[in-house]
Amino acid sequence: MPTIVHIDVPSDDLERARKFYSDLFGWKFEHPPGMTDYYLFETKGLNGDDGLRGGLGMRGAPDQRMTAYIGVSSVDEYCERIGNAGGKILNKMPVPGWGYLAICLDTENNIFGIWEDNGNAK
């Protein structure tokens, strides 16, 4: 069953936001190779098990908010399913070497993302 696999947190000041979440929740941050303006982070559940992972990057638009990404087997397949269910696809793109994503709008105008792991993405 598809589930939330990643959350993107937009920021106006990366270091301020990193410090806030690290100090408050103990989240661990690291820069992926070649990306100095983006952090990946890991969380832990209340019992210490691995929790949700996410990314912290610069805000792309003044109204950009946190976005949850739901892991799916095929972004293309789910884009079609989203359209058939009355939703919209706002943007679809590869993340080279990582996978594919699409930013979507549900029937209530909520933004969410879908993510497909694929190390061959170009």
C-alpha angles and dihedrals in degrees: 000000000000113000139174108285104165141017126202117212115198117212140191091202115027097198094046091050093044091052092046095054095037094051095040102043105011093244114171116228132195136167114244112232111287096007114105096162097054135060130200115212138196128209134195129218122240090266092050097257119137110279137190119323125215151160134251117205142150117291109261098198133016092249097043113131136181111300125205117212121210117210114235135175093237128014090200093053093047093046087059091046092049091052092048090051092054099264129121135231110226099179136356125190148149122252098210113239093004112058146268131299140186129195110219142185121219126214090271094054094256116145119228136157136227123211133198118193109226122150089195094061113134 
